């Protein structure tokens, strides 16, 4: 059965290009286009779409107003396709918090070429990912982003295998978290539940460049702990969560008894940059039994191999259970590889972080 898509954008050119890109993909059917949300609602009375591709800045009704209306009345996967500006990044965070499943950023200039060439694969994958989302979970949590169809390198492109010499004794603890589609609100659920004093946290959330800074600021305003977009050589310390910047890989390094992050360029790993595998495998290499690894909602298998290496190195590992995932992809693949010590509901993960951290410190 094909995925039925509604496109809502005030630009006739954008509507036409998105329709052509999606219609060319087997299994996707564009059932309607609309120049604004009010026209879209009329068309949705005739046939309800499986996925909506939505602009934000439109006449008659703001895109976020329409998004909130949809999520309140009949939750439906929504892919935001909007111009990226500094202001737009904040708006995008609001869209993800409201329930959008992913983001495609379009430039102000040469939009047609961008959508036809640069972003066509991302757009198709975003729609396919959205169609698989568990909307029961999206409405209580939420969210991001498709991997471009680049060659699927693994984390060997960034990391050497772990060595015993790099696992020397230290009392420093850390928590490494990896997530993708559905992850922005899942992270909010976990981080908001943590007390001000907890183990240092490092996070990879699949998210484009320029969004992660705003995402970190938003979480920092909501949480007791400090949440920052990571910068090279930032220390992993109690009461702080560091989020890998979009477009960069993040690895954990040991400096004496302390952990720091290294933020670097590099190839796409598992079609992502940042990659969860790169983070997890660096943690396995330098932290071992002093670390806790957590893999949460997301499509694909990024992080599965890295979590297995963490477990093999002595880390306790957690996978989010299927019932609470927006997309049970990454945790499922990690479970299949034997990388998960235990599965649990999203709402229980923060408490488990505190319990496991206490166990680590008592070793």
Buried (B, 14 or more C-beta within 10 A) or exposed (E): EEBBBBBBBBBEEBBBBBBEBBEEBEEBBBBBBBBBBBBBBEBBEEEEBBBBBBBBBBEEBBBBBBBBEBBEEEBBBBBBBBBBBEEBBBBBBBBBBBBBBBBBBBEEEEBEEBBBEBBBBBBBBBBBBBBBBBBEBBBBBBBBBBBBEBEBBBBEBBBEEBEEEBBEEBEBBBBBBBBBBBBBBBBBBBBEBBEEEBBBBBBBBBBBBBBBBBBBBBBBEEBBBBBBBBEEEBEBBBBBBBBBBBBBBBBBBBEEEEBBBBBBEBEBBBBBBBBBBBBBBBBBBBBBBBBBBBBBBBBBBBBBBBBBBBBBBBBBBBBBBBEBBBBBBBBBBBBEBEBBBEBBEBEBBBEBBBEBBEEBEEE
